[in-house]
Amino acid sequence: MSMFCFQCQEAARGTGCTRVGMCGKQESTANLQDLLVFSLKGLALAAQRARTKQLDLADTGLFICQALFATITNANFDDQRISALIQDALRRRDAFKAQLGLTTGPDCLSWNGSEANYAAKAAEVGVLSQPNEDVRSLRELLVYGLKGMAAYADHAAMLGFEKPEIYDFMIDALTSTTEELSVEAMIGQVMKCGEVAVTTMALLDEANTTRYGNPEISRVKLGVRDRPGILISGHDLHDMEDLLRQTEGSGVDVYTHSEMLPAHYYPAFKKYDHFVGNYGNAWWQQNKEFAAFNGPILMTTNCITPVQDAYKDRIYTTGMAGWPGVPHIAERPEGGSKDFSALIAQAKTCAPPTELEQGEIVGGFAHAQVMALADKVVAAVKSGAIRRFVVMAGCDGRHTSRSYFTEVAQELPGDTVILTAGCAKYRYNKLQLGDIGGIPRVLDAGQCNDSYSLAYIALKLKEVFGLDDINELPISYDIAWYEQKAVVVLLALLFLGVKGIRLGPTLPAFLSPNVAKVLVENFNIKAIGSVQEDVAAIMAGQ
């Protein structure tokens, strides 16, 4: 076994990737990512001790977020950049050690970071270095939750919104994975992760809406124009803002792809008449869609797949995304913007995009917009016009079994409304499912981080209907997951007390039988089943 990774839904054979990742991650990259997480644990230990001595942590919390973000599935495959993050983590750790007068300590404080022993050290500290499968499961569940939280905290920070308590928790949680804790204490850390996840997603929601306004009902075009374009994918709205400003008046159009679709819902972006529409579908179809686009592609975050020859000379990364040999757009200077001039210049030499489809997608149903329609929604529920809401948020992926979610959407009765967020929506957001008294049957709240909106809506509906328990609402949860941001959203829902969540297309490989049993017994987590049986159970409130 040259590597081991089981952090995503596509873990080989449902147990783990051991030679090359299903995502395309090579052995060297997997090992470096393990070493980076290990190095961050050492940094967290030192930072925690420094904090008790009231030393200045400066930007340590943000650095930990960004480094964890780089290890999310399909984010960064560039070994050189991951190695640089390892060295930066060790430099920061050693600076704290010097201030604290430490010369020795736990292994993750004393590792010297020598490249000569990368492979050996990776085998020593990787996922399987913990022999107890339940301890391993709980620790990895916490680490993967932190990775998802890190992505959302980073997005908020890029817009100038940070909370020290989020960083403090991440430091303490990473430190806890180096300690011999009881099972109860480890479960407590996992649930605390869900609590802080709610805080983090609320902070990002505040950052996005303060900067760009509350999302509003919008019709997004799917066709193309006869001008050259730039395709932006990923999740970072600040990058979208910089790109739209710099392309204004240039003769170059801007299109969104996958999780950037919800950018069209924000009022601040509607003023750009060269912001044309959405191109393509979920992340896993980017190979053929990027090839057909013809112009430059900007990957702002995950999810990047192995870059193909058909577009390798016109794809760029930025933020924590990376692919070896692909040009990387540097971070913006303080108070400034990222420089996208290379993309704009290249776009002017490219043919317009090849049209994939025509039509429109309706979206923009984040919490403010749904609450503006609250009277209409409540009336529809009380009259029986809406019998049930079904939350079908989360991630899309390659497995053919994910057709389950399309079929569920088609099989649900006409008096149900689907609440969605994340790229899972591409399984059904182009279906003609109609509306209920003018309320569309698919309400798209936005990106995966906008799952916060769905939780917010549920909590507000609980208040409106005067219920004591969120689980008394006529809402069922049928969630698709793929990577670590979906993991932290799940933990957030569990913290909020949501029970009976169906999760698919498979349960996480990193859940040991005993940990899975705890989730089933305490939260009634269940695997998806057949479409007909699940739809019947959903409509029965089961």
C-alpha positions as CSV (number, residue, x, y, z in Angstrom):
1,M,0.0,0.0,0.0
2,S,1.7,3.2,-1.2
3,M,-1.0,5.6,0.1
4,F,-4.3,5.5,1.9
5,C,-7.2,8.0,1.5
6,F,-10.8,7.5,2.4
7,Q,-12.0,11.0,2.9
8,C,-14.4,11.2,-0.1
9,Q,-17.5,9.3,-1.2
10,E,-15.7,7.7,-4.1
11,A,-13.2,5.9,-1.9
12,A,-12.1,2.8,-3.9
13,R,-14.3,-0.3,-3.2
14,G,-16.0,1.7,-0.5
15,T,-12.9,1.3,1.8
16,G,-10.1,3.6,0.6
17,C,-7.7,4.5,-2.2
18,T,-4.4,2.7,-1.9
19,R,-2.5,3.3,-5.1
20,V,-4.0,6.3,-6.7
21,G,-7.0,8.4,-5.7
22,M,-10.2,8.1,-7.6
23,C,-9.9,11.8,-7.8
24,G,-6.6,11.4,-9.7
25,K,-4.5,12.2,-6.7
26,Q,-1.1,10.5,-7.0
27,E,0.8,8.7,-4.2
28,S,3.2,11.6,-3.6
29,T,0.3,14.1,-3.3
30,A,-1.6,11.9,-0.9
31,N,1.4,11.5,1.3
32,L,2.2,15.2,1.2
33,Q,-1.3,16.0,2.2
34,D,-1.0,13.6,5.2
35,L,2.2,15.3,6.2
36,L,0.6,18.7,5.9
37,V,-2.3,17.7,8.2
38,F,0.3,16.3,10.6
39,S,2.4,19.5,10.4
40,L,-0.8,21.5,11.2
41,K,-1.4,19.4,14.3
42,G,2.1,20.4,15.4
43,L,1.4,24.0,14.7
44,A,-1.9,23.8,16.5
45,L,-0.2,22.3,19.6
46,A,2.4,25.1,19.6
47,A,-0.3,27.8,18.9
48,Q,-2.5,26.5,21.7
49,R,0.4,26.7,24.2
50,A,1.3,30.2,22.9
51,R,-2.3,31.3,23.4
52,T,-2.2,30.2,27.0
53,K,0.8,32.5,27.4
54,Q,-1.1,35.3,25.7
55,L,1.3,35.4,22.8
56,D,0.2,37.0,19.5
57,L,-1.1,34.3,17.1
58,A,-1.3,36.8,14.2
59,D,-2.7,35.1,11.1
60,T,-2.1,31.5,12.4
61,G,-5.8,30.7,12.3
62,L,-6.3,31.8,8.8
63,F,-3.1,29.9,7.7
64,I,-4.4,26.7,9.2
65,C,-7.7,27.2,7.4
66,Q,-6.1,27.7,4.0
67,A,-3.7,24.8,4.5
68,L,-6.5,22.5,5.4
69,F,-8.5,23.8,2.5
70,A,-5.6,22.7,0.2
71,T,-6.2,19.1,1.3
72,I,-9.9,19.0,0.4
73,T,-10.8,16.5,-2.3
74,N,-10.2,17.9,-5.8
75,A,-8.6,21.1,-4.5
76,N,-4.8,21.0,-4.9
77,F,-2.8,18.4,-6.7
78,D,0.4,20.5,-6.9
79,D,3.1,18.8,-4.8
80,Q,5.4,21.9,-4.8
81,R,2.7,24.1,-3.3
82,I,1.7,21.5,-0.7
83,S,5.4,21.1,0.2
84,A,5.7,24.9,0.6
85,L,2.7,24.8,3.0
86,I,4.3,22.1,5.0
87,Q,7.5,24.2,5.4
88,D,5.4,27.3,6.3
89,A,3.6,25.3,8.9
90,L,6.9,24.1,10.5
91,R,8.4,27.6,10.3
92,R,5.4,29.0,12.2
93,R,5.5,26.1,14.7
94,D,9.2,26.7,15.3
95,A,8.7,30.4,15.9
96,F,6.2,29.6,18.6
97,K,8.5,27.0,20.1
98,A,11.3,29.6,20.3
99,Q,9.0,32.1,22.0
100,L,7.9,29.4,24.4
101,G,11.5,28.1,25.1
102,L,10.6,24.6,23.9
103,T,13.3,22.4,22.5
104,T,11.5,19.0,22.6
105,G,7.9,17.9,22.7
106,P,5.4,15.5,21.2
107,D,6.4,14.0,17.8
108,C,4.3,16.5,15.8
109,L,6.2,19.3,17.6
110,S,9.6,17.8,16.9
111,W,9.4,16.6,13.3
112,N,12.1,18.5,11.2
113,G,10.3,18.4,7.9
114,S,13.2,17.0,5.9
115,E,12.1,16.2,2.3
116,A,14.4,13.2,2.4
117,N,12.1,11.4,4.8
118,Y,8.7,12.6,3.4
119,A,7.6,9.1,2.3
120,A,8.7,7.3,5.5
121,K,7.2,10.0,7.7
122,A,3.9,9.9,5.7
123,A,3.6,6.2,6.4
124,E,4.4,6.8,10.0
125,V,1.8,9.5,10.6
126,G,-0.9,8.8,7.9
127,V,-4.5,7.8,8.5
128,L,-3.7,4.2,9.2
129,S,-1.1,5.0,11.8
130,Q,-3.9,4.9,14.4
131,P,-4.6,1.1,14.8
132,N,-7.9,1.5,16.7
133,E,-10.5,1.8,14.0
134,D,-13.0,3.7,16.2
135,V,-10.5,6.2,17.4
136,R,-9.3,6.6,13.8
137,S,-12.9,7.0,12.6
138,L,-13.7,9.7,15.2
139,R,-10.5,11.6,14.7
140,E,-10.8,11.6,10.9
141,L,-14.5,12.6,11.1
142,L,-13.3,15.6,13.1
143,V,-10.5,16.4,10.7
144,Y,-12.7,16.2,7.7
145,G,-15.3,18.4,9.4
146,L,-12.5,20.9,10.1
147,K,-11.5,20.8,6.4
148,G,-15.0,21.7,5.4
149,M,-15.2,24.4,8.0
150,A,-11.8,25.8,6.8
151,A,-13.1,26.3,3.3
152,Y,-16.0,28.4,4.5
153,A,-13.9,30.3,7.0
154,D,-11.4,31.1,4.2
155,H,-14.2,32.4,1.9
156,A,-15.5,34.7,4.7
157,A,-12.0,35.9,5.5
158,M,-11.3,36.9,1.9
159,L,-14.2,39.3,2.3
160,G,-12.9,40.7,5.6
161,F,-15.1,38.6,8.0
162,E,-13.3,36.6,10.6
163,K,-14.1,35.4,14.1
164,P,-11.3,34.4,16.5
165,E,-13.5,31.8,18.2
166,I,-13.6,29.8,14.9
167,Y,-9.8,29.7,14.7
168,D,-9.5,28.9,18.4
169,F,-11.7,25.9,18.0
170,M,-9.8,24.7,14.9
171,I,-6.6,24.9,16.9
172,D,-8.1,23.1,19.9
173,A,-9.7,20.4,17.7
174,L,-6.6,19.6,15.8
175,T,-4.7,19.4,19.1
176,S,-7.3,17.0,20.5
177,T,-6.5,14.5,17.7
178,T,-3.0,14.1,19.2
179,E,-4.4,13.4,22.7
180,E,-5.7,10.1,24.2
181,L,-9.3,11.1,24.8
182,S,-12.3,9.0,25.8
183,V,-14.8,8.1,23.1
184,E,-17.3,10.5,24.8
185,A,-14.8,13.3,24.6
186,M,-14.0,12.6,20.9
187,I,-17.8,12.6,20.1
188,G,-18.0,15.8,22.0
189,Q,-15.4,17.4,19.8
190,V,-17.2,16.2,16.7
191,M,-20.5,17.7,17.9
192,K,-18.7,20.9,18.8
193,C,-17.4,21.0,15.2
194,G,-21.1,21.0,14.1
195,E,-21.8,23.9,16.4
196,V,-18.9,26.0,15.2
197,A,-19.8,25.0,11.6
198,V,-23.1,26.8,12.1
199,T,-21.3,29.9,13.3
200,T,-18.9,29.7,10.3
201,M,-21.6,29.3,7.7
202,A,-23.6,32.1,9.3
203,L,-20.4,34.3,9.1
204,L,-19.9,33.5,5.4
205,D,-23.6,34.2,4.8
206,E,-23.1,37.6,6.5
207,A,-20.0,38.3,4.4
208,N,-21.6,37.4,1.1
209,T,-24.8,39.3,1.7
210,T,-23.1,42.4,3.2
211,R,-20.9,42.6,0.2
212,Y,-23.2,41.5,-2.6
213,G,-26.8,41.8,-1.2
214,N,-29.3,39.1,-0.4
215,P,-29.8,36.6,-3.2
216,E,-33.0,37.2,-5.1
217,I,-35.2,35.1,-7.4
218,S,-33.3,35.0,-10.7
219,R,-33.6,33.5,-14.1
220,V,-30.2,32.3,-15.4
221,K,-29.6,31.8,-19.1
222,L,-28.0,28.5,-20.3
223,G,-27.1,29.6,-23.8
224,V,-24.1,31.4,-25.2
225,R,-23.4,34.6,-27.1
226,D,-21.1,35.1,-30.1
227,R,-18.3,36.8,-28.1
228,P,-15.3,35.2,-26.4
229,G,-15.7,34.3,-22.8
230,I,-14.1,33.3,-19.6
231,L,-15.5,30.4,-17.5
232,I,-15.3,30.7,-13.7
233,S,-15.7,27.6,-11.6
234,G,-15.3,26.8,-7.9
235,H,-16.9,28.8,-5.1
236,D,-15.1,32.1,-4.4
237,L,-17.4,35.2,-4.9
238,H,-14.6,37.6,-4.3
239,D,-12.8,36.2,-7.3
240,M,-16.0,36.6,-9.3
241,E,-16.2,40.3,-8.3
242,D,-12.6,40.9,-9.4
243,L,-13.1,39.1,-12.7
244,L,-16.3,41.0,-13.5
245,R,-14.7,44.3,-12.8
246,Q,-11.7,43.6,-14.9
247,T,-13.6,42.3,-17.9
248,E,-16.1,45.1,-18.0
249,G,-15.9,46.8,-21.4
250,S,-13.3,44.4,-22.7
251,G,-15.5,42.6,-25.1
252,V,-15.1,39.4,-23.1
253,D,-18.2,37.7,-21.5
254,V,-18.1,35.8,-18.2
255,Y,-20.0,32.5,-17.6
256,T,-20.3,30.5,-14.4
257,H,-19.8,26.8,-14.1
258,S,-21.0,24.3,-11.4
259,E,-21.0,25.9,-7.9
260,M,-20.5,29.4,-9.3
261,L,-24.1,29.4,-10.7
262,P,-25.5,31.1,-7.6
263,A,-23.4,34.2,-8.3
264,H,-26.2,35.1,-10.6
265,Y,-28.5,35.5,-7.7
266,Y,-26.7,38.3,-6.0
267,P,-27.8,41.9,-6.8
268,A,-24.3,43.3,-7.0
269,F,-23.4,41.1,-10.0
270,K,-26.5,41.9,-12.0
271,K,-25.3,45.2,-13.1
272,Y,-22.7,43.6,-15.4
273,D,-24.2,43.1,-18.8
274,H,-21.3,40.9,-19.9
275,F,-22.2,38.4,-17.1
276,V,-24.0,36.1,-19.5
277,G,-25.2,32.9,-17.8
278,N,-24.3,29.4,-16.6
279,Y,-22.3,27.0,-18.8
280,G,-22.5,23.3,-18.1
281,N,-23.3,21.2,-15.1
282,A,-21.6,19.8,-11.9
283,W,-17.9,19.6,-11.5
284,W,-17.4,16.0,-12.6
285,Q,-18.4,16.9,-16.2
286,Q,-15.8,19.5,-16.6
287,N,-13.6,17.5,-19.0
288,K,-16.0,17.7,-21.9
289,E,-17.5,21.1,-20.9
290,F,-14.1,22.8,-20.5
291,A,-13.0,21.5,-23.8
292,A,-16.2,22.8,-25.5
293,F,-15.9,26.3,-23.8
294,N,-13.0,27.3,-26.0
295,G,-11.9,30.2,-23.8
296,P,-9.9,30.5,-20.5
297,I,-11.2,28.7,-17.4
298,L,-10.6,30.0,-13.9
299,M,-10.7,27.4,-11.0
300,T,-11.1,29.4,-7.8
301,T,-11.3,26.5,-5.4
302,N,-12.1,22.8,-5.5
303,C,-13.4,21.0,-7.6
304,I,-10.7,20.6,-10.2
305,T,-10.3,17.2,-12.0
306,P,-7.2,16.0,-13.8
307,V,-6.5,18.6,-16.5
308,Q,-6.9,17.3,-20.0
309,D,-4.8,18.2,-23.1
310,A,-7.9,19.8,-24.8
311,Y,-7.8,22.8,-22.4
312,K,-4.5,22.5,-20.5
313,D,-3.2,25.7,-22.2
314,R,-6.1,27.8,-21.1
315,I,-6.9,26.8,-17.5
316,Y,-5.8,28.8,-14.5
317,T,-6.0,28.2,-10.7
318,T,-6.1,30.6,-7.8
319,G,-6.7,30.6,-4.1
320,M,-6.0,27.1,-2.6
321,A,-6.7,25.3,-5.9
322,G,-3.7,23.9,-7.8
323,W,-2.6,21.6,-10.6
324,P,1.0,21.0,-11.6
325,G,2.1,23.0,-14.6
326,V,-1.1,25.2,-14.6
327,P,-0.6,28.9,-14.2
328,H,-1.6,30.1,-10.7
329,I,-3.0,33.6,-10.1
330,A,-1.4,35.1,-7.0
331,E,-3.3,36.4,-4.0
332,R,-4.5,39.9,-4.1
333,P,-2.4,42.6,-2.4
334,E,-3.9,44.1,0.7
335,G,-6.7,46.3,-0.4
336,G,-6.3,45.4,-4.0
337,S,-7.5,42.9,-6.6
338,K,-6.2,39.7,-8.2
339,D,-4.7,40.2,-11.6
340,F,-6.7,38.4,-14.2
341,S,-5.2,40.3,-17.2
342,A,-3.6,37.1,-18.6
343,L,-7.0,35.4,-18.8
344,I,-8.5,38.4,-20.4
345,A,-5.8,38.7,-23.0
346,Q,-6.0,35.0,-23.9
347,A,-9.8,35.2,-24.1
348,K,-9.6,37.8,-26.8
349,T,-7.8,35.3,-29.0
350,C,-10.3,32.5,-28.5
351,A,-13.4,31.5,-30.3
352,P,-16.8,31.9,-28.5
353,P,-18.1,29.0,-26.4
354,T,-19.7,26.1,-28.2
355,E,-23.3,26.0,-27.1
356,L,-24.3,23.1,-24.9
357,E,-27.9,23.8,-24.3
358,Q,-30.5,26.6,-24.2
359,G,-33.1,27.6,-21.7
360,E,-33.1,29.0,-18.1
361,I,-32.6,27.9,-14.5
362,V,-34.6,29.6,-11.8
363,G,-32.8,30.1,-8.4
364,G,-32.0,32.5,-5.7
365,F,-34.1,31.1,-2.8
366,A,-31.8,31.8,0.0
367,H,-33.3,32.5,3.5
368,A,-34.1,36.2,3.0
369,Q,-36.0,35.5,-0.2
370,V,-37.9,32.6,1.2
371,M,-38.8,34.5,4.3
372,A,-40.1,37.3,2.1
373,L,-42.4,34.6,0.7
374,A,-43.2,33.2,4.1
375,D,-46.8,34.1,4.2
376,K,-47.4,32.4,0.8
377,V,-45.4,29.3,1.9
378,V,-47.2,29.0,5.2
379,A,-50.6,29.4,3.6
380,A,-49.7,26.7,1.1
381,V,-48.7,24.4,3.9
382,K,-51.8,25.1,6.0
383,S,-54.1,24.6,3.0
384,G,-52.4,21.3,2.1
385,A,-51.1,22.6,-1.3
386,I,-47.6,21.9,0.0
387,R,-47.6,18.6,1.9
388,R,-43.9,18.2,2.4
389,F,-40.5,19.8,1.9
390,V,-37.6,17.6,0.9
391,V,-34.1,18.8,1.5
392,M,-32.0,17.4,-1.3
393,A,-28.8,19.4,-0.9
394,G,-25.1,18.4,-1.1
395,C,-22.7,17.3,-3.7
396,D,-22.9,15.6,-7.1
397,G,-20.5,13.0,-8.3
398,R,-19.6,10.5,-11.0
399,H,-21.3,7.3,-9.6
400,T,-24.2,6.2,-11.8
401,S,-26.0,5.4,-8.5
402,R,-26.5,9.2,-8.2
403,S,-29.3,8.9,-10.7
404,Y,-31.3,8.0,-7.5
405,F,-31.6,11.7,-6.7
406,T,-33.0,12.5,-10.2
407,E,-35.5,9.7,-9.9
408,V,-36.5,10.8,-6.4
409,A,-37.2,14.3,-7.7
410,Q,-39.3,12.9,-10.5
411,E,-41.2,10.5,-8.2
412,L,-42.0,12.9,-5.5
413,P,-45.7,13.9,-5.6
414,G,-46.7,17.3,-7.1
415,D,-47.5,18.7,-3.6
416,T,-43.8,18.5,-2.5
417,V,-41.1,21.2,-2.6
418,I,-37.4,20.4,-3.0
419,L,-35.1,22.6,-1.0
420,T,-31.5,22.4,-2.4
421,A,-28.1,23.9,-2.2
422,G,-24.7,22.7,-3.6
423,C,-24.0,21.0,-6.9
424,A,-26.4,18.1,-6.1
425,K,-29.0,20.3,-7.7
426,Y,-27.7,19.5,-11.2
427,R,-29.3,16.1,-10.9
428,Y,-32.8,17.7,-11.1
429,N,-32.6,21.5,-11.4
430,K,-33.3,21.4,-15.2
431,L,-36.3,19.1,-14.9
432,Q,-39.7,20.6,-15.6
433,L,-41.2,19.9,-12.2
434,G,-43.7,22.9,-12.2
435,D,-44.8,25.0,-9.3
436,I,-47.3,25.1,-6.5
437,G,-49.4,28.3,-6.6
438,G,-46.4,30.1,-8.1
439,I,-43.9,28.6,-5.7
440,P,-41.3,26.6,-7.8
441,R,-41.1,23.0,-6.8
442,V,-37.2,23.3,-6.7
443,L,-36.0,26.1,-4.5
444,D,-32.2,26.6,-5.0
445,A,-30.6,28.4,-2.0
446,G,-27.2,28.5,-3.7
447,Q,-23.8,26.9,-3.0
448,C,-23.0,24.1,-0.6
449,N,-22.2,26.7,2.1
450,D,-25.7,28.1,1.6
451,S,-27.0,24.9,3.2
452,Y,-27.0,27.4,6.2
453,S,-30.0,29.0,4.5
454,L,-31.9,25.7,4.5
455,A,-31.2,25.2,8.2
456,Y,-32.2,28.9,8.8
457,I,-35.5,28.4,6.8
458,A,-36.3,25.2,8.8
459,L,-35.7,27.0,12.2
460,K,-37.8,29.9,11.1
461,L,-40.7,27.7,10.0
462,K,-40.5,25.9,13.3
463,E,-41.1,29.3,15.0
464,V,-43.9,30.2,12.6
465,F,-45.7,27.0,13.2
466,G,-45.1,27.2,17.0
467,L,-43.3,23.8,17.2
468,D,-41.0,22.7,19.9
469,D,-38.8,20.4,17.8
470,I,-37.4,21.0,14.3
471,N,-38.2,17.3,13.5
472,E,-42.0,18.0,13.9
473,L,-41.8,20.1,10.6
474,P,-43.0,18.4,7.4
475,I,-39.4,18.3,6.2
476,S,-37.4,15.3,5.2
477,Y,-33.7,15.2,4.4
478,D,-32.3,13.2,1.5
479,I,-28.7,14.3,1.2
480,A,-26.0,13.6,-1.4
481,W,-22.5,13.9,-0.2
482,Y,-19.1,13.7,-1.8
483,E,-16.4,15.6,0.1
484,Q,-15.5,17.3,3.3
485,K,-17.6,20.4,3.0
486,A,-20.6,18.1,2.9
487,V,-19.3,16.4,6.0
488,V,-19.3,19.7,8.0
489,V,-22.7,20.6,6.7
490,L,-23.9,17.2,8.0
491,L,-22.3,17.8,11.4
492,A,-24.0,21.3,11.5
493,L,-27.4,19.7,10.8
494,L,-26.8,17.1,13.6
495,F,-25.9,19.9,16.0
496,L,-29.1,21.6,15.2
497,G,-31.0,18.5,16.2
498,V,-32.1,17.3,12.8
499,K,-32.8,13.5,12.8
500,G,-33.7,10.9,10.2
501,I,-31.3,12.1,7.5
502,R,-30.9,9.8,4.5
503,L,-27.3,9.9,3.2
504,G,-26.0,8.6,-0.1
505,P,-25.1,7.3,-2.5
506,T,-23.1,5.4,0.1
507,L,-22.2,6.0,3.8
508,P,-18.7,7.4,4.4
509,A,-15.9,4.8,4.4
510,F,-14.3,6.6,7.3
511,L,-17.2,5.7,9.6
512,S,-16.3,2.5,11.5
513,P,-19.2,0.2,12.3
514,N,-19.3,1.4,15.9
515,V,-19.2,5.1,15.0
516,A,-21.9,4.5,12.4
517,K,-24.0,2.7,15.0
518,V,-23.7,5.8,17.3
519,L,-25.0,8.1,14.5
520,V,-27.8,5.7,13.7
521,E,-28.9,5.3,17.3
522,N,-28.6,9.0,18.2
523,F,-29.6,10.7,15.0
524,N,-31.4,8.0,13.0
525,I,-28.9,8.5,10.1
526,K,-29.8,6.1,7.4
527,A,-28.4,5.0,4.0
528,I,-30.5,5.7,0.9
529,G,-32.5,2.7,-0.4
530,S,-34.7,2.2,-3.4
531,V,-36.4,5.2,-5.0
532,Q,-39.9,3.9,-4.5
533,E,-39.4,2.8,-0.9
534,D,-37.6,6.0,0.1
535,V,-40.3,8.3,-1.5
536,A,-43.0,6.4,0.3
537,A,-41.2,6.7,3.6
538,I,-40.5,10.4,3.0
539,M,-44.1,11.1,2.3
540,A,-45.0,9.2,5.5
541,G,-42.6,11.4,7.5
542,Q,-40.2,8.5,8.1
